[in-house]
């Protein structure tokens, strides 16, 4: 592993620390469901960064699909956590529609129109 690669691991490390922090807040106070969703989003983000870091070990299409799905889940769970923090409920239909549009546009440009 090259020395510059170690610096690429700082972002997943920070995400893991934030995830532990938010899940710990939820463990202390079970009424803070927003903290659990935000902690989960950081865990999904750290996983996506680590899979993206190991891009050379897998096929490019596999890594692209898995990381895009994980980044989409990260955005949806983080948005749900923020919405729960301020409105006590998340707009799931809107979040899932945005995720479906994101993933369908990604699939279109990956498999159908790949000359972009």
C-alpha positions in Angstrom: 0.0 0.0 0.0 1.4 3.4 -1.0 1.7 6.2 1.6 -0.8 8.4 -0.2 -3.4 5.6 0.2 -3.3 6.0 3.9 -4.7 9.5 3.6 -7.6 8.2 1.6 -8.6 6.1 4.7 -9.1 9.3 6.8 -12.5 10.0 5.4 -14.0 6.6 6.2 -12.3 6.8 9.7 -14.1 10.1 10.3 -17.4 8.7 9.1 -17.0 5.7 11.5 -16.3 8.0 14.4 -19.4 10.1 13.6 -21.4 7.0 13.3 -20.3 5.7 16.7 -21.0 9.2 18.2 -24.6 9.4 16.8 -25.4 5.8 17.7 -24.1 6.4 21.2 -26.4 9.4 21.5 -29.3 7.2 20.4 -28.2 4.5 23.0 -28.3 7.1 25.8 -31.6 8.6 24.8 -33.9 6.3 22.8 -36.2 9.2 22.0 -33.6 10.6 19.6 -34.5 8.5 16.6 -32.9 11.1 14.3 -29.5 10.3 15.9 -29.9 6.6 14.9 -30.7 7.5 11.3 -27.8 9.9 11.0 -25.5 7.4 12.6 -26.7 4.8 10.1 -26.0 7.2 7.3 -22.4 7.7 8.4 -22.0 3.9 8.6 -23.3 3.5 5.0 -21.0 6.3 3.9 -18.0 4.8 5.5 -18.8 1.4 3.8 -19.1 3.2 0.4 -15.8 4.9 0.9 -14.1 1.7 1.8 -15.5 -0.2 -1.2 -14.5 2.7 -3.4 -11.0 2.5 -2.0 -10.8 -1.1 -3.0 -11.8 -0.3 -6.6 -8.9 -2.2 -8.1 -9.9 -5.5 -6.4 -13.3 -5.8 -8.1 -14.7 -5.1 -11.6 -15.5 -1.5 -12.4 -19.2 -2.0 -13.0 -19.6 -3.9 -9.7 -17.9 -1.2 -7.7 -19.8 1.5 -9.4 -23.2 0.0 -8.8 -22.5 -0.9 -5.1 -20.9 2.5 -4.3 -23.7 4.4 -6.0 -26.4 2.4 -4.1 -24.6 2.9 -0.8 -24.1 6.7 -1.4 -27.8 6.9 -2.3 -28.7 5.1 0.9 -26.4 7.4 2.8 -28.2 10.5 1.4 -31.7 9.1 2.1 -30.9 8.1 5.7 -29.2 11.4 6.4 -32.1 13.3 5.0 -34.5 11.2 7.0 -32.5 11.9 10.2 -32.5 15.6 9.6 -36.2 15.6 8.8 -36.9 13.6 11.9 -34.9 16.0 14.0 -36.9 19.0 12.9 -40.3 17.7 11.9 -40.6 14.4 13.9 -41.3 12.4 10.7 -39.5 11.8 7.4 -41.0 12.4 4.0 -40.4 8.8 2.9 -42.3 9.0 -0.4 -40.3 12.0 -1.5 -36.9 10.5 -0.4 -37.6 7.1 -2.0 -38.7 8.8 -5.2 -35.5 10.9 -5.3 -33.5 7.7 -4.7 -35.3 5.8 -7.5 -34.7 8.7 -9.9 -31.0 8.8 -8.9 -30.5 5.1 -9.4 -32.5 5.0 -12.6 -30.4 7.8 -14.1 -27.3 6.1 -12.9 -28.3 2.8 -14.6 -29.2 4.6 -17.8 -25.8 6.3 -18.1 -23.9 3.1 -17.0 -25.6 0.5 -19.1 -27.5 2.2 -22.0 -25.7 5.5 -22.8 -22.2 4.9 -21.6 -20.5 7.5 -23.8 -21.1 10.4 -21.4 
